[in-house]
Amino acid sequence: MRNLFHSSLDCIDMYNEELSKLIKSVSTPLELQPAELFSAPCLNPKSMFFIEKGRTKHYFFTENGAAKVLFYLGPGWIFGETAYFLSQDTTLYSEAYTPCLLYKFDFDTCVKLLRDSQIFREKLMECLSHKAFFYRTEIENITFNSAKHRLKALICSLAETDAVVDEQWYPLKAACTHAEMGDIIGTTRVTISRLVSELSRENFCRTVNHRIQVNAAQYWDMVQKEAPGQ
């Protein structure tokens, strides 16, 4: 599939047991509940984090107070490198999306890990590369695709194709509110509600018990149309 179906909600599993053991030996555990902030402007400005368990949400606010989600990260991800490499405070707000166990370490520890550990260097570069891919994908989507198209892509990217409901509907792997979907694709909750209603009339999706399901036939039709070479 093309980048269109890449979703920051469904981020790649980066967990590495060797790296986990290494970071645990030089860092401090941090247990968080959903919506609890662990990094923000003026909060932990000299710290980096390793995600051991759970999923984190990273976003910023526009001038009018609207939120824009950049990505969600899961186990194995390293976060906080921007402040380290650029020597400037973060502009992102980072919070636990699910119950999380993070490991927090300072910049001096990062210097030592970069110098002494090949696995840390490799995994940090991998994290940076994936984040760059997130950013590039987001620019492409916002520049070239309508909000309706981006919403369809988001829904398809979250489809649980191994589970079929009523013989023709795929449930989604993540339960997102309309506000969260708006934050992800860069529009408002009201626009998402309108578009979900429109897509439901077109039989692209339906809502059952406040959970969106996507029509299997339309899912595969969109996958085929967006496949490389089409």
C-alpha positions as MATLAB code, in Angstrom:
seq = 'MRNLFHSSLDCIDMYNEELSKLIKSVSTPLELQPAELFSAPCLNPKSMFFIEKGRTKHYFFTENGAAKVLFYLGPGWIFGETAYFLSQDTTLYSEAYTPCLLYKFDFDTCVKLLRDSQIFREKLMECLSHKAFFYRTEIENITFNSAKHRLKALICSLAETDAVVDEQWYPLKAACTHAEMGDIIGTTRVTISRLVSELSRENFCRTVNHRIQVNAAQYWDMVQKEAPGQ';
ca = [
       0.000    0.000    0.000;
       1.044    3.577   -0.498;
       1.709    6.075    2.263;
      -1.970    6.967    2.201;
      -2.733    3.982    4.419;
       0.063    4.622    6.864;
      -1.408    5.579   10.217;
       0.467    7.003   13.175;
      -2.160    5.301   15.360;
      -0.925    1.924   14.200;
       2.793    2.617   14.672;
       5.359   -0.080   14.016;
       6.454   -2.238   16.946;
       9.977   -1.099   17.860;
      10.474   -3.122   21.033;
      13.933   -4.631   21.528;
      14.658   -6.610   24.695;
      18.387   -5.858   24.655;
      17.750   -2.112   24.403;
      15.081   -2.316   27.102;
      17.479   -3.969   29.564;
      20.172   -1.404   28.760;
      17.922    1.622   29.286;
      16.361    0.202   32.455;
      19.853    0.010   33.993;
      20.481    3.760   33.574;
      17.030    5.345   33.871;
      14.072    5.974   36.164;
      10.691    4.227   35.725;
       7.659    6.430   35.184;
       4.140    4.973   35.421;
       1.390    7.027   33.779;
      -2.363    6.895   33.461;
      -4.259    7.914   30.287;
      -4.136   11.671   29.550;
      -1.257   12.219   32.010;
       1.384   14.574   30.562;
       5.040   13.586   30.716;
       6.571   16.121   28.315;
       5.485   19.624   27.295;
       6.939   23.121   26.916;
       8.812   23.752   30.203;
       8.083   20.207   31.467;
      11.051   17.783   31.552;
      13.056   19.918   29.083;
      16.295   17.948   29.633;
      14.848   14.437   29.566;
      14.413   11.613   27.089;
      12.043    8.672   27.360;
      11.888    5.013   26.400;
       8.419    3.465   26.084;
       8.364    0.072   27.758;
       4.594   -0.528   27.813;
       1.504    1.261   26.539;
       0.972    3.906   23.890;
       1.709    7.629   23.992;
       0.117   10.558   22.147;
       2.110   13.525   20.813;
       0.442   16.733   19.605;
       0.641   20.508   19.412;
      -1.851   23.377   19.562;
      -2.609   25.886   16.818;
      -3.037   29.599   17.494;
      -6.817   29.187   17.760;
      -6.464   26.435   20.349;
      -7.124   23.463   18.078;
      -4.981   20.356   18.565;
      -3.080   18.507   15.842;
      -1.814   15.015   16.554;
       1.545   14.156   14.997;
       1.818   10.527   16.045;
       1.137    7.845   18.611;
       4.110    5.794   19.805;
       4.256    2.327   21.341;
       6.719   -0.018   23.061;
      10.343    0.322   22.028;
      10.172    3.934   20.885;
      12.602    6.592   22.104;
      11.264   10.123   22.484;
      12.803   13.498   23.342;
      15.659   13.557   20.852;
      14.633   16.906   19.326;
      15.429   18.823   22.509;
      18.712   16.916   22.807;
      20.033   17.324   19.262;
      18.710   20.849   18.631;
      19.236   22.225   22.163;
      15.796   23.809   22.235;
      12.620   23.260   24.175;
       9.981   21.034   22.708;
       6.791   22.549   21.302;
       4.959   19.232   21.584;
       2.651   17.988   24.300;
       3.194   14.317   25.072;
       0.847   12.258   27.218;
      -0.092    8.674   27.944;
      -2.844    7.455   25.623;
      -3.167    4.163   27.509;
      -1.677    3.135   30.868;
       2.079    3.398   30.279;
       5.402    2.431   31.740;
       8.159    4.738   30.522;
      11.829    4.990   31.439;
      13.196    8.505   31.809;
      16.876    9.419   31.371;
      18.771   12.692   31.141;
      20.934   14.121   28.366;
      24.194   13.086   30.033;
      22.984    9.496   29.959;
      22.059    9.915   26.292;
      25.619   11.086   25.528;
      27.018    7.967   27.204;
      24.574    5.646   25.408;
      25.370    7.208   22.042;
      29.075    6.762   22.682;
      29.009    3.237   24.105;
      26.004    1.378   22.680;
      25.552    0.382   19.056;
      22.016   -0.905   19.678;
      21.015    2.466   21.162;
      22.476    4.348   18.187;
      20.743    2.060   15.697;
      17.358    2.198   17.412;
      17.486    5.956   17.883;
      18.203    6.405   14.159;
      15.369    4.008   13.334;
      12.975    6.024   15.508;
      14.087    9.259   13.829;
      13.625    7.745   10.369;
      10.116    6.531   11.117;
       9.139    9.931   12.537;
      10.467   11.619    9.397;
       8.289    9.233    7.403;
       5.268   10.206    9.540;
       5.918   13.884    8.807;
       6.369   13.319    5.068;
       3.191   11.252    4.877;
       1.250   13.916    6.741;
       2.466   16.651    4.386;
       1.490   14.555    1.365;
      -1.970   13.816    2.764;
      -2.781   17.401    3.745;
      -1.381   18.834    0.493;
      -2.933   16.439   -2.002;
      -5.974   14.825   -0.350;
      -9.298   16.218    0.832;
     -10.463   15.795    4.430;
     -12.931   13.163    3.241;
     -10.200   11.199    1.492;
      -7.902   11.450    4.529;
     -10.698   10.196    6.779;
     -11.357    7.225    4.494;
      -7.637    6.444    4.519;
      -7.512    6.660    8.315;
     -10.512    4.344    8.668;
      -8.983    1.857    6.217;
      -5.623    1.943    7.984;
      -7.325    0.896   11.216;
      -9.505   -1.853    9.722;
      -9.289   -5.219   11.496;
      -9.416   -7.352    8.358;
      -9.091  -10.605   10.298;
     -12.421   -9.950   12.002;
     -15.639   -9.734    9.978;
     -18.976   -8.553   11.384;
     -22.262   -9.512    9.696;
     -20.275  -10.968    6.780;
     -19.345   -7.595    5.279;
     -18.019   -5.170    7.897;
     -14.542   -4.764    9.389;
     -14.300   -3.286   12.896;
     -11.501   -0.844   13.693;
      -8.490   -1.735   15.822;
      -8.687    1.565   17.740;
     -11.729    3.269   19.218;
     -11.376    6.935   18.232;
     -13.770    9.731   19.014;
     -14.706   12.154   16.247;
     -12.586   14.785   18.001;
      -9.560   12.473   17.988;
     -10.043   11.682   14.300;
     -10.186   15.409   13.601;
      -6.946   15.956   15.516;
      -5.272   13.196   13.499;
      -6.267   14.275    9.993;
      -6.223   18.014   10.671;
      -9.855   19.065   10.802;
     -12.618   19.653   13.345;
     -14.909   17.303   15.254;
     -17.924   18.849   13.505;
     -16.382   18.147   10.080;
     -15.650   14.542   11.075;
     -19.238   14.014   12.223;
     -20.522   15.398    8.925;
     -18.135   13.251    6.894;
     -18.942   10.076    8.854;
     -22.635   10.671    8.151;
     -21.856   11.228    4.477;
     -19.724    8.077    4.267;
     -22.443    6.107    6.021;
     -24.968    7.190    3.383;
     -22.482    6.016    0.749;
     -22.258    2.634    2.531;
     -18.519    3.082    3.087;
     -18.892    2.722    6.846;
     -21.454    2.381    9.602;
     -21.530    3.090   13.341;
     -22.555    0.364   15.793;
     -22.537    1.088   19.538;
     -20.524    4.250   18.872;
     -17.839    2.246   17.019;
     -17.150    2.740   13.307;
     -17.020   -0.268   10.984;
     -15.868   -0.148    7.355;
     -17.537   -1.941    4.464;
     -15.225   -4.806    3.452;
     -15.902   -4.477   -0.286;
     -15.262   -0.732   -0.267;
     -12.146   -1.245    1.837;
     -10.625   -3.607   -0.734;
     -11.746   -1.346   -3.575;
      -9.847    1.551   -2.006;
      -6.804   -0.629   -1.312;
      -6.713   -1.654   -4.958;
      -7.075    1.896   -6.235;
      -4.319    3.210   -3.971;
      -1.888    0.339   -4.532;
       1.474    1.206   -6.159;
       1.312    1.266   -9.925;
      -2.421    1.876  -10.067;
];
